[in-house]
Amino acid sequence: MRMRGVDVMTALDAEMLGEPDDRQLAYAGAQGRAIYSFNVADFCRLHAEWLAEGRSHSGIVLAQQQQYSIGEQMRRLVRLVGALSAEDMRNRLAFLGSWG
């Protein structure tokens, strides 16, 4: 993604490995970044909870693990990044499968 000019940060870069999902979502939001995860169930739940509580996030992109090759994930993510602004992603739950 970086080679395509996309500003990305991994959980390792952010020193967030092993942190709970809600903490990672809060961190990403504080940085103005959407989060990409294979943890579909937990992040769908968090998205619904946060909106119900009036909290906002910077966007969540989800995919089923091992559904797409790394190359296909990158192609779809690049399409998403090229189509949606940071404002478009605000409080949005997006599925990678929609970006084929």
URJOUR-V829299 format. One line per field, one symbol per residue. burial: + if it has 24 or more other ideal C-beta (glycine too) atoms within 12 Angstrom, else -. A space follows every 50 residues. Layout:
# URJOUR-V829299
burial = ???
This chain:
# URJOUR-V829299
burial = -------+-------+----++-++-+++---+++++-++--+--++--+ ------+++++++---------+--++--++-------++++++++--+-
